Each structure stands twice: as C-alpha cells, then as structure tokens.
Amino acid sequence: MYLNKLHNAEVFFHVKLNCFVVCEIKITPFEPEYAGKLNFYLNLVDETIKEPHHNPTIGILLCKKHKKYKAEYALRNISSPIGVSEYQLIKQLPDKLKTNLPTIEELEAELDNDKP
C-alpha cells in the first residue's frame, strides 16, 4: 500500500463526518509547496483507502507561522478541502487539563506495572 508515502502526515477517520482527515504539522513557516504535498497525500488516501460512501478527505496543515496571502494563492486551484493554520506551543498545561491527565509519575508507574 502507498500510505507509507505519508512521511510527515497522519491519517485519521472522523466518524461523524464520515471522512478521512490527513493532518500534517510543520515546524517551519508555511511554504506554498506544502499545499501541493498535502494535496498529494489527499489524492493518495482517496485512491487507496477511501470508499465511495465516504465524504471527501480533508487536509489540515499546521505551521509555525503562515501569511494568509501565501496560503490563499497556494490553495486557490486545489479542489480538495484543505485548511492552513498556525499552532502555538505552551509551556504549561491549563489547570482544567491538569486534573484530567495523569502526571508523569503516574504514567511511569503504569508503564512499570506493565513490564513482565
């Protein structure tokens, strides 16, 4: 199968939307060629694993930064649904998430318990 060609992207299936979602994260600012590569990935998913009853595959590209005009020109004639956005790193989890996630110590203890 050709999905091993998705070197830097992940493929998910969105149950409610009934479609595949290809997500790619770049650690650099947006470059127009990223849109072409993501479009390649979408075509690959459509050709190899998408079924006729699935909705169109969606592409999400997260970049360190992006200039709106660059993204608009790069995506102008691409017919696949692709979104480009910036991501932000945080140094600390928000308080409301801290209570819902295990601590590092709890994770390590759980992993130690799984060892034979």
N, C-alpha and C positions, 0 to 999 in steps of 0.2 A: 504494500500500500504506500502511496506517496505522502502520507501525512508526516513522515519523518522529515519532510522538506520544511516543515514549520519550525525552524531552528529557534526562533526567539518569540514564538507566539504560543498561546494556549487556546485550546478549543473546548468550549463548554456547550451544554444544551440547556436552553431556557424552556422549562416545561410549560409555563403559562403562555409564552409567545409562540411555542411550538417551532423553535428555530435554533440553529447553531449560532454561537457567538464566538468570534475569533478576537482575542484580546492580546495586544502587543504593547509592551512597556519599553520605552527608550530612555536611556539615561542622559540623552543629549537633547538640545533643542530640535524642534520639528524641521525636517528637511523634506522637500517635495517628493523625493524618491521613496520616502517611507509610505506614502499613499499608494504608489504603484506596487510595492512589495505586499502591502496588506491586501490590496485588490487581488494579487496573485494568490494569496492564501485563501481568500474567499472563494475564488474560482476553483481552487483545488478541493476545498471542502464540498462545494456544490457538485463537483464532478465525481467525487469518490464516496462520500458518505450521506449526503443529503438525499432524502426520498421525495418523490413528487408531492406528497401530502404535507411536507414541511414548508413553513414560511421562508422567505428569503433570509439567507445568512447575513448576520450583522457583524460589522467590523468596528472595534474600539481601539483607538491608538492613543496611548497616554505618553506624553513627552514632558521633559523637564520644563520646556517653555514652548510657546508657539506664537507666531504672528498670524493674526486672523487672515490677512490678505494672502499669505503664502498657502495656508490650508485651503482657502476658498479656490484659488487658482489650481492647486494640485488636484482637488476633488471635483472640479467643475464638470467634466465629461465622464466621470465614473458613475455608472448606474447603480452600483451596489450601495446599500446603506452603510456609510462609514462615518464615524464621529471622531474628532480630534479634540483632545483636551489636555490641560496641564495637570500634573499631580503635585502635591505638596507633602513633604516629609515632616513628621512631627517627632519630637524627641521624647515625648511622654504621652502615655495613653490618657484620654479623658477619664475623669473619675467614674462616670457611669459605665465605662467599659471595663475598668479595673475590677469591679465586683463581679463581672460576668465571665472573666477569663482566668484561667489558673495562673499562678505565679510560676516563675522559672523553677523554683524549688519543687513545687507540686508536679510540674512536668517531668523533672529529672527523677523524682521518686517513682512516678508512674512508669517511666521507662525502665528504671532499675527493677521494678516488680515484674516486668515482662521478660526479663532475662531468665534463661533456664538454670 
